[in-house]
C-alpha cells in the first residue's frame, strides 16, 4: 500500500562495516534527486532514536562518502529499545522503551524509516514495523550470513583484507619455515575464511561448519614438508571448533544483546600444530581490521544498489521488507521471514568446498 512520503529517516546499527556510508549516500541522493524528500539521519543507532539525536542530510553533507569506511551517522551494537537499560528509582533496569522511539519518529515527521543493520538491528526493525512504523530494511554484515540475500556489502572488502594478510603471511612463513595461522571474523559462518583461504592460497581452511581433526591438518603439513615445503599457511574462522571440543570464547559482554565474543581459536590451532609438527607456529588475529577502511569497488557498487533499491521499495509502499540481492537482481523479502530464518552458512558439501579440496586444501574432516 502506497503512502505519501515527504520526509524519511535513516540509521545504522550494529558493528561498523565497509559500505555503510555509500548506502547512506545512495538513499539520500535518490530520495532528494528523484523524489524531493527531506532526509533525517538518526545518529548512534537505536540510542539516538531514544535520545532524539538527529541531523539533516542533503546532497552536500553526503558528498564524498563513497570511498569512506565506517558510518557518518555512528552506530551502537548494544542498544535495543525493546530491552533498554534505564534508571528507575535509583536503579538501572531493563525496560521496553520502544514507544519513545515511535513517538520521536512521529514528532520528527518521518514517514519511512530506513534501517541498516544485521540480525540484531533488523530484529528491532521488524518489531518497530509491528508497532506500525513504515520500515525499509537494508542488510549489513561482513559475515555474509544473513538469510534471504545472496551477498551483503562489506563482505568483499573483508575478504580482500584477509587475502592480503595471507599474502603477507606467506612470505614470513616461507622465510622462517613456520606455520602461520590467520584467524578471521565470521562468527558461526565461514564465508570469509573460505573465500580468503581460496584466494590467498591457504594450505588448510578451518570452518565453523566443518569440525576439524587437528591430526588431519598436521598430516597436510607433514606431507608438505616431505615435498620440501617447510612452511604452511592456515586460515581459521573464529567460530571453528575441533571435533571433540567447543568454540573458543574470548569474553562475555553482559550488557550486549549478543553477549558472546568469539576469539582465540587461531592461538589454539597454532599451539596444537607446533606440538604435533615441530615447526614454530604463529597466530595472527585479524580482528577489526576487516571492518575498517575504504570499501572495495565491488562493495561501493553493491551498497549503492542496495540504497537505490530500498528507496524504490518505499515508493512502492512495500514496508516491513528488507531489500535483497538474488543472483544479479535486486529484490526484497519480508522482515518476518528474514528474522525467522537461520543464518546462511557454508555448505560443507558445496561447490566451493569441493573445489578447494580438489586443489589440495584440507578442512580437517
C-alpha positions as CSV (number, residue, x, y, z in Angstrom):
1,X,0.0,0.0,0.0
2,X,1.5,3.3,-1.1
3,X,1.7,6.3,1.2
4,X,2.6,10.0,0.8
5,X,6.2,10.4,1.6
6,X,7.7,13.8,2.4
7,X,10.4,13.0,4.9
8,X,12.4,9.9,5.6
9,X,14.8,8.8,8.4
10,X,17.9,6.7,8.1
11,X,20.0,5.0,10.7
12,X,22.8,2.4,11.1
13,X,23.0,-0.2,13.8
14,X,25.4,-2.9,14.9
15,X,29.1,-3.2,14.1
16,X,30.6,-0.9,11.5
17,X,31.0,-2.2,8.0
18,X,32.6,-1.0,4.7
19,X,29.8,0.3,2.6
20,X,27.6,1.9,5.2
21,X,28.5,5.4,4.1
22,X,27.8,4.6,0.4
23,X,24.4,3.3,1.4
24,X,23.6,6.5,3.3
25,X,24.8,8.5,0.3
26,X,22.7,6.4,-2.2
27,X,19.5,6.6,-0.1
28,X,19.9,10.4,0.4
29,X,20.8,11.3,-3.2
30,X,18.0,9.1,-4.6
31,X,15.4,10.5,-2.1
32,X,16.3,14.1,-2.9
33,X,17.1,13.9,-6.6
34,X,14.3,11.5,-7.7
35,X,11.5,12.4,-5.2
36,X,12.3,15.7,-3.4
37,X,12.0,14.1,0.0
38,X,13.7,15.5,3.1
39,X,16.2,13.2,4.8
40,X,16.9,12.9,8.5
41,X,19.8,10.9,9.8
42,X,19.4,9.3,13.2
43,X,22.8,9.3,15.0
44,X,24.2,6.4,17.2
45,X,21.7,3.8,16.2
46,X,18.8,3.0,18.4
47,X,20.3,5.0,21.2
48,X,20.0,8.1,19.0
49,X,16.4,7.2,18.3
50,X,15.7,7.1,22.0
51,X,17.7,10.3,22.7
52,X,16.2,12.1,19.7
53,X,19.7,12.7,18.3
54,X,19.4,13.5,14.6
55,X,20.9,15.6,11.8
56,X,19.5,16.7,8.5
57,X,21.1,15.1,5.5
58,X,21.4,16.6,2.0
59,X,23.5,16.2,-1.1
60,X,26.3,18.4,0.3
61,X,26.6,16.5,3.7
62,X,26.7,13.1,1.9
63,X,29.1,14.2,-0.8
64,X,32.4,12.4,-0.7
65,X,31.1,9.4,1.3
66,X,31.5,6.8,-1.4
67,X,35.1,5.8,-0.5
68,X,34.9,6.3,3.2
69,X,34.7,3.5,5.7
70,X,32.6,3.5,8.9
71,X,29.3,5.4,9.2
72,X,28.9,9.2,9.3
73,X,25.8,8.5,11.5
74,X,27.8,6.5,14.0
75,X,26.4,3.2,15.4
76,X,25.8,1.2,18.5
77,X,25.7,-2.6,18.8
78,X,24.4,-2.7,22.4
79,X,21.2,-0.7,22.3
80,X,17.8,-2.4,21.9
81,X,14.8,-0.2,22.7
82,X,12.7,-3.2,23.4
83,X,15.1,-4.2,26.2
84,X,16.8,-0.9,27.1
85,X,18.8,-0.1,30.2
86,X,17.3,2.9,32.0
87,X,17.5,4.4,35.5
88,X,14.4,3.9,37.6
89,X,14.1,4.7,41.3
90,X,17.9,5.0,41.6
91,X,18.5,1.6,40.0
92,X,19.4,0.5,36.4
93,X,16.8,-1.8,35.0
94,X,15.8,-3.1,31.6
95,X,12.6,-1.8,30.1
96,X,10.7,-1.7,26.8
97,X,11.0,1.9,25.8
98,X,10.2,1.4,22.1
99,X,7.2,3.7,22.4
100,X,9.7,6.6,23.0
101,X,11.3,5.7,19.6
102,X,7.9,5.6,17.9
103,X,6.9,8.9,19.4
104,X,10.2,10.5,18.3
105,X,9.7,9.2,14.7
106,X,6.2,10.8,14.7
107,X,7.4,14.1,16.2
108,X,10.1,14.4,13.5
109,X,7.5,13.9,10.8
110,X,9.3,10.8,9.4
111,X,7.1,8.9,7.1
112,X,9.5,6.0,6.4
113,X,12.5,4.7,8.5
114,X,15.4,3.1,6.5
115,X,17.2,0.9,9.0
116,X,20.6,-0.6,8.0
117,X,21.9,-3.4,10.1
118,X,22.5,-7.1,10.8
119,X,20.4,-9.7,12.6
120,X,20.1,-7.8,15.9
121,X,19.4,-4.4,14.4
122,X,16.9,-5.8,11.9
123,X,15.1,-7.8,14.7
124,X,14.2,-4.5,16.3
125,X,13.3,-3.1,12.8
126,X,10.8,-5.9,12.5
127,X,9.4,-5.1,15.9
128,X,9.0,-1.4,15.1
129,X,7.2,-2.5,11.9
130,X,4.9,-4.5,14.1
131,X,4.2,-1.3,16.0
132,X,3.1,0.5,12.8
133,X,6.3,2.2,11.7
134,X,6.9,2.2,8.0
135,X,10.2,0.4,7.8
136,X,12.5,-0.4,4.9
137,X,15.5,-2.6,6.0
138,X,18.9,-2.8,4.4
139,X,21.1,-5.9,5.3
140,X,24.6,-5.2,6.6
141,X,27.2,-7.7,7.7
142,X,30.8,-8.5,6.7
143,X,30.0,-12.1,7.7
144,X,27.7,-12.6,4.7
145,X,25.4,-14.8,6.9
146,X,22.1,-13.0,6.6
147,X,19.2,-15.1,5.3
148,X,17.3,-14.1,2.2
149,X,20.1,-12.3,0.4
150,X,22.9,-13.8,-1.6
151,X,25.6,-11.2,-0.7
152,X,25.9,-8.4,1.8
153,X,28.1,-5.3,1.3
154,X,31.2,-5.3,3.4
155,X,31.9,-9.0,2.8
156,X,34.0,-8.4,-0.4
157,X,36.1,-5.8,1.4
158,X,36.7,-8.1,4.4
159,X,37.7,-11.0,2.1
160,X,40.2,-8.6,0.4
161,X,41.8,-7.6,3.7
162,X,42.1,-11.2,4.8
163,X,43.5,-12.2,1.4
164,X,46.2,-9.5,1.6
165,X,47.0,-10.7,5.1
166,X,47.5,-14.2,3.9
167,X,49.7,-13.0,1.1
168,X,51.9,-11.2,3.6
169,X,52.0,-14.2,6.0
170,X,53.1,-16.5,3.1
171,X,56.4,-14.6,2.8
172,X,57.3,-14.7,6.5
173,X,56.1,-18.3,6.8
174,X,58.4,-19.3,3.9
175,X,61.4,-17.3,5.3
176,X,61.3,-18.9,8.7
177,X,59.9,-22.4,7.9
178,X,56.9,-21.6,10.1
179,X,53.3,-22.5,10.4
180,X,51.3,-19.2,10.1
181,X,47.7,-19.2,11.3
182,X,45.3,-16.4,10.4
183,X,42.1,-16.1,12.4
184,X,39.3,-14.2,10.6
185,X,35.9,-13.0,11.6
186,X,32.6,-14.5,10.6
187,X,31.2,-15.8,13.9
188,X,29.5,-19.1,13.2
189,X,29.6,-18.7,9.4
190,X,32.8,-19.5,7.5
191,X,32.3,-17.4,4.4
192,X,35.3,-15.0,5.0
193,X,37.6,-17.9,5.9
194,X,36.5,-19.9,2.9
195,X,36.8,-17.2,0.3
196,X,40.0,-15.7,1.7
197,X,41.6,-19.1,2.1
198,X,41.0,-20.0,-1.5
199,X,42.1,-16.6,-2.8
200,X,45.1,-16.5,-0.5
201,X,46.4,-20.0,-1.3
202,X,45.9,-21.4,2.2
203,X,47.0,-25.0,2.8
204,X,44.2,-25.6,5.3
205,X,40.9,-23.8,6.0
206,X,39.1,-24.5,9.2
207,X,35.4,-23.5,9.2
208,X,32.7,-23.4,11.8
209,X,30.6,-25.7,9.6
210,X,33.2,-28.4,9.5
211,X,34.5,-29.5,12.9
212,X,38.2,-30.3,12.4
213,X,40.6,-33.1,13.4
214,X,43.9,-31.4,14.2
215,X,45.8,-34.5,13.3
216,X,44.5,-34.3,9.7
217,X,45.7,-30.8,9.5
218,X,49.1,-31.9,10.9
219,X,49.3,-34.6,8.2
220,X,48.9,-32.0,5.5
221,X,51.8,-30.0,7.0
222,X,53.9,-33.2,7.2
223,X,53.1,-34.1,3.6
224,X,54.3,-30.6,2.5
225,X,57.5,-31.0,4.5
226,X,58.1,-34.3,2.8
227,X,58.0,-32.5,-0.5
228,X,60.5,-29.8,0.6
229,X,57.9,-27.2,1.6
230,X,58.8,-26.5,5.2
231,X,56.1,-23.9,5.8
232,X,52.3,-23.8,5.8
233,X,49.6,-21.2,6.0
234,X,46.3,-21.9,7.7
235,X,43.2,-19.8,7.8
236,X,40.7,-20.3,10.7
237,X,37.2,-18.9,11.1
238,X,36.7,-17.5,14.6
239,X,33.8,-20.0,15.2
240,X,35.7,-23.1,14.2
241,X,36.0,-25.9,16.7
242,X,37.7,-29.3,16.9
243,X,35.6,-32.5,16.6
244,X,36.0,-33.2,20.3
245,X,35.8,-29.6,21.5
246,X,33.9,-26.3,21.6
247,X,34.3,-22.8,20.2
248,X,36.8,-20.6,21.9
249,X,35.0,-17.7,23.7
250,X,37.1,-14.6,24.3
251,X,34.7,-12.8,26.7
252,X,31.1,-12.4,27.7
253,X,29.7,-8.9,27.4
254,X,26.7,-8.9,29.9
255,X,25.0,-5.7,28.7
256,X,25.0,-6.7,25.0
257,X,22.1,-8.3,23.2
258,X,24.7,-10.6,21.6
259,X,27.0,-11.3,24.6
260,X,29.3,-14.0,23.3
261,X,32.5,-12.7,21.8
262,X,34.5,-15.4,20.0
263,X,38.2,-15.2,19.6
264,X,41.4,-17.2,20.2
265,X,40.9,-20.3,18.1
266,X,43.9,-19.2,16.0
267,X,46.1,-19.3,19.0
268,X,44.9,-22.8,19.9
269,X,45.4,-24.2,16.4
270,X,48.9,-22.7,16.3
271,X,49.8,-24.2,19.7
272,X,48.5,-27.6,18.8
273,X,50.2,-27.7,15.4
274,X,53.6,-26.6,16.8
275,X,53.4,-29.6,19.3
276,X,52.4,-32.0,16.6
277,X,54.7,-30.9,13.7
278,X,57.7,-29.3,15.4
279,X,57.7,-26.2,13.3
280,X,57.4,-22.8,15.0
281,X,53.8,-21.7,14.7
282,X,52.5,-18.2,15.0
283,X,48.9,-16.9,15.0
284,X,47.6,-13.6,13.7
285,X,44.1,-12.5,14.8
286,X,43.0,-10.1,12.1
287,X,40.1,-8.7,14.1
288,X,38.6,-5.3,13.4
289,X,40.9,-4.6,10.5
290,X,38.4,-6.5,8.5
291,X,35.7,-4.0,9.3
292,X,37.6,-0.7,8.8
293,X,38.8,1.4,6.0
294,X,37.6,2.1,2.5
295,X,35.1,-0.3,0.9
296,X,36.2,-2.2,-2.2
297,X,35.0,-1.1,-5.6
298,X,32.6,-4.1,-5.6
299,X,31.2,-3.1,-2.2
300,X,30.8,0.5,-3.3
301,X,28.6,-0.6,-6.2
302,X,26.7,-3.2,-4.2
303,X,25.9,-0.8,-1.3
304,X,24.8,1.8,-3.8
305,X,22.5,-0.7,-5.4
306,X,21.0,-1.6,-2.0
307,X,20.4,2.1,-1.2
308,X,18.6,2.9,-4.5
309,X,16.6,-0.3,-4.4
310,X,15.5,0.5,-0.8
311,X,14.1,3.9,-1.9
312,X,12.2,2.1,-4.7
313,X,10.6,-0.2,-2.2
314,X,9.5,2.8,-0.2
315,X,8.0,4.5,-3.3
316,X,6.1,1.3,-4.0
317,X,4.8,1.2,-0.4
318,X,6.4,-2.2,0.4
319,X,7.1,-1.5,4.0
320,X,8.2,-4.2,6.5
321,X,10.6,-5.6,4.0
322,X,14.3,-6.0,3.6
323,X,16.0,-5.3,0.2
324,X,17.9,-8.3,-1.1
325,X,20.2,-9.4,-3.8
326,X,19.1,-12.6,-5.7
327,X,21.5,-13.6,-8.4
328,X,22.1,-10.3,-10.2
329,X,18.7,-8.8,-9.4
330,X,17.7,-6.6,-6.5
331,X,14.6,-8.0,-4.8
332,X,13.1,-8.0,-1.3
333,X,11.8,-10.3,1.5
334,X,9.6,-9.7,4.5
335,X,11.4,-9.0,7.8
336,X,9.2,-11.6,9.3
337,X,10.8,-14.2,7.0
338,X,14.3,-12.8,7.3
339,X,14.4,-12.8,11.1
340,X,12.6,-16.2,11.4
341,X,15.3,-18.0,9.3
342,X,18.5,-19.5,10.4
343,X,21.8,-17.9,9.4
344,X,23.2,-18.6,6.0
345,X,26.1,-20.9,6.4
346,X,28.7,-22.5,4.2
347,X,27.6,-25.9,2.8
348,X,30.2,-28.4,3.8
349,X,29.4,-30.3,0.6
350,X,29.0,-27.3,-1.6
351,X,30.9,-26.5,-4.8
352,X,33.4,-24.1,-3.2
353,X,34.5,-26.6,-0.5
354,X,34.7,-29.4,-3.1
355,X,36.7,-27.2,-5.4
356,X,39.1,-26.3,-2.7
357,X,39.6,-29.9,-1.8
358,X,40.3,-30.7,-5.4
359,X,43.3,-28.4,-5.4
360,X,44.7,-29.9,-2.2
361,X,43.3,-27.6,0.5
362,X,42.3,-29.6,3.7
363,X,39.5,-28.8,6.0
364,X,40.4,-31.2,8.8
365,X,37.5,-33.5,8.1
